């Protein structure tokens, strides 16, 4: 985060934990979908099995949480700098592109390596040369090409190019990147200091970009903007009393988790409306959290939250190709029932994915701040910065 958007104490730690848990939720959703039978095919539909399937079924909803959190952090940063007249595209793009590419490029290369290995395993051929109906279509082999690689490298997946190889989670990165560009253009178009001509140019740029990315990504920009709205409201709201804040947080949290539970069995006619309901409920809970007092939390809680958050982006963009390869190696013939033995296997696989992503992050995500400093050093003084 930049200094203008830092939030101290337990609020920051809570958001770190939410981000880390959301990345784990996506990974567990894919692990369950790849290795285990769908719920209708369970032999034993016990309460425990139903609960396990419920808590591992929120991968897509976790992405909506990411969108709102991204809008909160990036929106606050942009509005703060533009409001103070300190905006520069160069400074902003160095921060954003460093954050994205330091993990994305290794993730694309690692995904290509795992996919190429998987495509050469005879018993795993069906996963790579046929569409996997839950997660991707067409086949991995048709999407493992240099043009698709470049399309993902330049954030054109989801509207110009398919996602690269088996790495389905990359779909949301194109959404995020274009929101990073569209939102500053919107804010600069509304600011007073750029001048009428520049403001008109930014307005035209905003309209062009929304047309370029298409209606799907443009619609989901509204969910991302919910986070930016929370950051704006936070600046305009006086801190509330701890007891009032606790009641507000608990109430809005119950609403959010209630909608999550409702989502397991109900859907609005439109997926976007369903996702908007999820995003707005989380944004409301986020608003309650950031209004809280800035008291410190326990060191153990803070350590866990920071650790999980510190490799959450890496976990999100690296886990699926590795999971698919393991699926082809371990049991390509059939999906598992959630019996104790296979649940123990799944726990081991989940831990392996966390360790794998953590190690990759040590050489990528963890170096974000230092790489930013090196890139910015030629034209601005070095400053201490917290990677986000």
Helices and strands as residue ranges (DSSP letters): G 3-5, H 9-35, G 39-41, H 47-55, H 59-83, H 89-119, G 122-124, H 125-129, G 141-143, H 146-153, G 168-170, H 171-190, H 196-236, H 242-263, H 271-290, H 299-310, H 312-330, H 340-363, G 365-367, H 368-376
